[in-house]
Amino acid sequence: MEIIGLDEEKVKKISSIKKEDDWVLKYRTDSFRKFQKLGMPSFGPEIDLDFSKIIYYKNNEQDDKIQDDWNNVLKPIVDDLDSVGVRESEIHMGGMGVQYESEVIYHSMIREIEEKKVVFTSIERAMKEYPELVQKYFGKIVGNGENKFAALNGAVFSGGSFIYVPPNTKLDRPLQSYFRINSRNMGQFERTLIIVDDNSDLHYIEGCTAPTYSESSLHAAVVEIYVGKNSKCRYSTVQNWANNVYNLVTKRALVDDHGTMEWIDGNIGSKVTMKYPCCMLKGNYSKGTCITISVAGSGQIQDTGARMIHIGKHTKSTILSKSIARNGGNATYRGKALIQKSADHSEADVKCDTLIIDELSKSDTIPFNSCFNETSTLEHEATVSKISEDNLFYMMSRGISKERAMDLIVLGFIEKFREELPMEYAVELNQLIKRNL
């Protein structure tokens, strides 16, 4: 089944297909009305989308039941996922969810994590099985009227993950979700809600890919994360969307006292990416970190960065942005570090580094930094550089080819990002970077 184009009746049809409760339908229709009223972003790259041609919902003729055995998943889908290494990565994880087009088709979790009473499932299943918990947090960290694409997601969201980590629970292995767009003009609108309760710890990994078509596709996700007292959440992403995908994502975390939120965010593919993971440091002594890498090649615009909002006292944030522009690509840092008046004795550190490979490419740094009290500090450093001819000459004089020398320089430039990834993802990132140089 496909739903192409958008009006209120189609929004209601998506809700009907999913057999949702009234409160979910009400949220969808309210979001759609806000989507109609809101304009495109007033900043960043131009977004040229024909909303009437996008596929807003598509399933793949598989049983609606989410499978926990690959033998029960349609073979063409399994073959497609095998081609990008999804099943191979599962052995390193504590649990995995896979979304194909609009629906989550597969979910599994190892017994040790199940015994800790961790919930890891699709957002639709969570709405049915844990309605009170979902309603407490859903749409509270990211409002459905904040921007046009958050409103669109609220109207047509489908798939995505729900994770609840109970108090006093540490997970030794990451949980992973994988998102695949496989159709022309496809829109994917997953909704992820993560709750890490007090004194707990979670590492969540997300991967994304799509084949290349001439028509534009849209990925407009929303991620909401609540980090409890003395808890930690790390959210690692390496997205490799095809160069026909608009990747327009809203990600935000609310961090309580002594909590820590870490965004490890890699952006390799897409036609246009606009993504700025955010930490709302509400609790005293809370911490936020965002380490990002963006690679912009021919025809690509990577408009990325992070936002750190200091509200509680003694809060700390770090933004480290690494951008690479090549073959006429545009890699732009756009970020915000805001220390509010209430955030006494807080610290914010922003560092943006860009490597421009050739004369055709460009990069901009567009920071917004503000500190509204006298007891806090905010530092910002930015560098733009090219590959040094002296370094190339030195390495080539030692018998290293020019291509290999460039690879080594680039991989050294992004080392801080790579070392934050699990080993299997770091290896994959190396290959992606080499293919995109």
Secondary structure, DSSP 8 states (H G I E B T S, - for coil): -EEES--HHHHHHHHHHTT--HHHHHHHHHHHHHHHH----SSSS-----GGG-EEEE--SS-SS-BSSGGGS-HHHHHHHHHTTHHHHGGG-SEEEEEETTEEEEEEE-HHHHTTT-EEEEHHHHHHHSHHHHHHHTTTSS-TTSSHHHHHHHHH----EEEEE-TT-B-SS-EEEEEE--STTBEE--EEEEEE-TT-EEEEEEEEE----SS-EEE--EEEEEE-TT-EEEEEEEEE--TTEEEEEEEEEEE-TT-EEEEEEEE---SEEEE--EEEE-STT-EEEEEEEEEE-TT-EEEE--EEEE-STT-EEEEEEEEEE-TT-EEEEEEEEEE-TT-TT-EEEEEEEEEE-STT-EEEEEEEEEE-STT-EEEEEEEEEE--HHHHHHHHHTT--HHHHHHHHHHHHTHHHHTTS-HHHHHHHHHHHHHT-
